[in-house]
C-alpha cells in the first residue's frame, strides 16, 4: 500500500481537482470538458456548497478526491451528507486511496454532525461496491431511486 495523505480542498485547489473531476465525469460517459469541470468545482468550493477531500501521494500529487454535499433527511430529521463523487486516478487504484478517502469522509461527516452518508454508484461498478461494503456501507433494498431531467 502506497502512502496517501487526505486533506480538505480549498478554492485554491480548483486547478488540481479539475482533471480528476473531468476524468470522473468521463468514467460516467460524459464528454471531456476540463474547463467546465474546473468552473464547476471552483464554484462549489468558493460558495462552500460542498466539502472536497483530496488524496495526495507521497510526491504531493493529487491522485483522487471525494465530494460531499450537505443536505437533510426529513425522515430522520437530521443533517446528512451525500457522497456524490469519489474518484481515484487509474494509476493510483489499489493503493488504498479510495479506502482512505471514504474513511476521511466518514470522519468529516462525524465531525460536522451528520448522522448518515448516502451514495449511489453504477450497477456495473462492482469494484467500488466491494470497497463500500467492506467499510460497512449497506445496499438500500427498501427505497428505489428515480430521477427526472428538467429543462433550465
C-alpha positions in Angstrom: 0.0 0.0 0.0 1.4 3.4 -1.0 1.4 6.3 1.4 -1.7 8.5 0.8 -2.5 11.7 2.7 -6.0 13.1 2.7 -6.7 16.8 3.2 -9.6 19.1 2.7 -9.6 21.1 -0.5 -9.8 24.9 -0.7 -10.8 27.2 -3.6 -7.0 27.4 -4.5 -7.2 23.6 -5.3 -9.6 24.0 -8.2 -6.9 23.6 -10.9 -5.7 20.5 -9.1 -9.1 18.9 -8.8 -10.4 19.8 -12.3 -8.5 17.0 -14.2 -9.7 14.4 -11.6 -13.3 15.7 -11.9 -13.1 15.6 -15.7 -11.8 12.0 -15.6 -14.6 11.1 -13.2 -17.2 12.6 -15.5 -15.7 10.7 -18.4 -16.0 7.4 -16.4 -19.7 8.1 -16.3 -19.8 8.6 -20.1 -19.7 12.4 -20.2 -17.7 14.3 -22.9 -14.3 15.7 -21.8 -14.7 19.2 -20.5 -11.7 20.3 -18.4 -12.8 24.0 -18.4 -16.3 23.1 -17.3 -15.0 20.7 -14.6 -12.8 23.5 -13.3 -15.6 26.1 -13.3 -17.9 23.6 -11.6 -15.5 22.6 -8.8 -14.3 26.2 -8.3 -17.9 27.4 -7.8 -18.7 24.7 -5.3 -15.6 25.5 -3.3 -15.9 29.2 -3.4 -19.6 29.1 -2.4 -18.8 26.5 0.3 -21.6 24.3 -1.2 -19.6 21.1 -0.8 -16.7 19.6 1.1 -14.0 18.2 -1.1 -11.3 15.8 0.2 -8.1 15.4 -1.8 -5.9 12.3 -1.8 -2.3 13.2 -2.2 0.5 10.7 -2.9 4.0 10.8 -1.4 5.1 13.2 -4.0 2.2 15.5 -3.2 0.4 14.8 -6.5 -3.4 14.6 -6.3 -4.5 11.1 -7.1 -8.1 11.2 -6.1 -10.9 13.1 -4.5 -14.4 12.8 -3.0 -17.1 15.4 -2.8 -19.7 15.6 -0.1 -22.8 17.7 -0.4 -24.6 18.7 2.9 -28.3 18.0 2.9 -31.0 16.8 5.3 -33.1 13.7 5.9 -36.6 14.6 6.8 -37.4 11.1 8.0 -34.6 11.2 10.5 -35.0 14.9 11.0 -31.2 15.2 10.8 -28.4 16.5 8.6 -26.6 14.1 6.3 -24.0 14.2 3.5 -24.5 12.9 0.0 -21.2 11.5 -1.1 -21.7 12.3 -4.8 -18.3 12.0 -6.3 -15.5 9.5 -5.5 -12.7 9.1 -8.0 -9.1 7.7 -7.9 -6.9 8.1 -10.9 -6.3 4.7 -12.6 -2.6 4.7 -11.8 -3.4 5.1 -8.1 -6.0 2.4 -7.8 -5.3 -0.4 -5.4 -3.1 1.9 -3.3 -5.6 2.5 -0.5 -6.5 5.9 -1.8 -10.2 5.1 -2.2 -10.4 3.5 1.2 -8.6 6.5 2.8 -11.0 8.9 1.1 -14.0 7.0 2.4 -12.6 6.8 5.9 -11.8 10.5 5.8 -15.3 11.3 4.5 -16.8 9.3 7.4 -14.6 11.2 9.9 -15.6 14.5 8.3 -19.3 13.6 8.5 -19.0 12.7 12.1 -17.1 15.9 12.9 -19.7 18.0 11.1 -22.6 16.4 13.0 -24.0 14.4 10.1 -25.9 11.3 11.1 -25.5 9.4 7.8 -23.9 9.5 4.4 -25.7 8.3 1.2 -24.1 7.5 -2.2 -25.1 6.0 -5.5 -22.9 4.2 -8.0 -23.4 2.4 -11.3 -24.8 -1.1 -11.1 -21.7 -2.2 -13.1 -19.2 -0.6 -10.7 -18.7 -3.7 -8.7 -15.1 -2.9 -7.6 -16.3 0.2 -5.8 -19.3 -1.7 -4.4 -17.0 -4.2 -2.8 -15.0 -1.4 -1.2 -18.1 0.3 0.1 -19.4 -2.9 1.6 -16.0 -3.7 3.2 -16.3 -0.4 5.1 -19.8 -1.0 6.4 -21.9 0.7 3.7 -25.2 -1.2 3.1 -27.1 -1.6 -0.1 -30.5 0.1 0.1 -33.1 -2.6 -0.5 -36.0 -0.5 0.8 -36.1 2.5 -1.4 -35.9 2.7 -5.2 -34.1 5.7 -6.7 -35.6 7.7 -9.5 -34.6 10.9 -11.3 -36.1 13.1 -13.9 -34.3 15.5 -16.2 -35.9 19.1 -16.3 -35.2 22.0 -18.6 -33.5 25.0 -17.2 
